[in-house]
Amino acid sequence: MGPFASNTATLFVEAARIAQPFNWDYLKPYFKPAEYTDIFRRETRMLSGFQAIVMYSNQIVALNNSKLKEKEKNAQLVKYFEETIRKTGDRSVLDSMGITPATLAGVYDDIRAAETFLEGIAAASPLVNAVTVSMETSLDSIRREMPVLFADLDRKIETDYADRRANFSTLTRLQVETMRGMGQLYNARRGSQESLDTLLQEDPSVKEFIPSPDKATSKGLTSAEAMLTDRLVKLDTFIHQMDKEVALYRAKLREMQDLRVNLDGRIKIAHDAIIVWGQSHRNLGAGIPVPPLIDVAKIATETVNKVSPIPIP
């Protein structure tokens, strides 16, 4: 019972972490619960199932330590399993595994008929497998929805900022082109005819001061330089006026990426924890005194502060 009790404690910690809400800073306006009803429903069911498994596991430990007779413990075990199956068992998944209501009733009868508590736990193995598969199926279905969810979220952000991104791109492009023109003008002052030709081709506005390469004068070059300098100053002012918008846009993209990493990490933690629970339960029923091979506590430690549940704003 020691390894099972230890894993139960770990499951309790994991369930608490899974239930922690995501810290919304920027993305909340883009999430409309009505648009993601299905995935939120599955996420809620998955959390409820995880919590039910934790509750069941705590009850198993408490039963083992109680002074009830073995048969009485098994009778209680059936009640605990009925509640756990109700919260974790996806009917379609159970059906696909051949776990019909009649099958459930048969397993419950086997648990009640067991002579010892550990034998009752062993008799529950088909249900443990069913719970494990059902929870894994729920996690996999949520994982499959992630690309769709994030593609939709990304589309909303990009649509929201399309005009502003276009303006910003235009301004930065003009800034780069003007700086290139300044470089060509500098080279032209030093006698580069090629740079002057390129400048007049790429920036026709300079022709106001330098009509053609053969009509370039010192005054014209100075006036062109003043015009380009003034343009750079104005462009820089316009660009910096968008600093807050640019920072907010980038912050939203970062938060979206953080959310993606968090969700992937949390799903992995939940998946590994379910596997550990199932193996630990089977070990318990078989009387194996060794803990399962997967170290959930280590996984949790390595990913702490990097995971969160699918949030409902």
Number of C-alpha atoms within 10 A of each C-alpha: 21 12 17 26 17 15 24 25 16 19 26 19 14 21 21 13 17 22 17 13 13 17 13 12 10 15 17 13 9 14 16 11 13 8 10 13 12 13 19 17 11 15 20 17 18 23 21 17 24 26 22 21 27 23 17 20 24 18 16 24 16 13 19 15 10 11 10 12 12 20 17 14 22 28 19 18 22 21 12 18 21 17 16 24 21 13 19 24 25 18 15 11 17 20 13 10 14 13 19 13 12 10 13 19 14 12 20 22 16 19 26 23 15 18 13 17 23 20 20 26 24 21 22 22 17 16 22 21 18 23 26 21 21 23 25 19 16 22 18 14 14 22 16 11 13 16 12 11 17 15 10 14 17 16 12 14 16 15 12 13 15 12 11 16 17 11 15 19 13 13 17 16 13 15 20 13 15 20 16 14 23 19 14 21 25 16 15 20 17 10 11 13 15 12 20 24 16 15 23 19 13 14 12 11 15 22 17 11 18 21 14 14 17 10 10 16 13 10 11 17 19 14 16 21 18 13 14 20 15 12 16 19 12 14 18 14 11 15 18 13 11 15 12 10 15 17 11 13 19 12 15 18 18 13 17 18 13 15 23 19 14 21 23 19 20 23 21 19 20 23 19 17 25 21 20 23 25 21 20 26 26 22 20 22 19 15 14 14 13 13 18 20 9 15 14 22 17 10 15 23 9 10 14 14 10 15 24 24 21 24 19 15 14
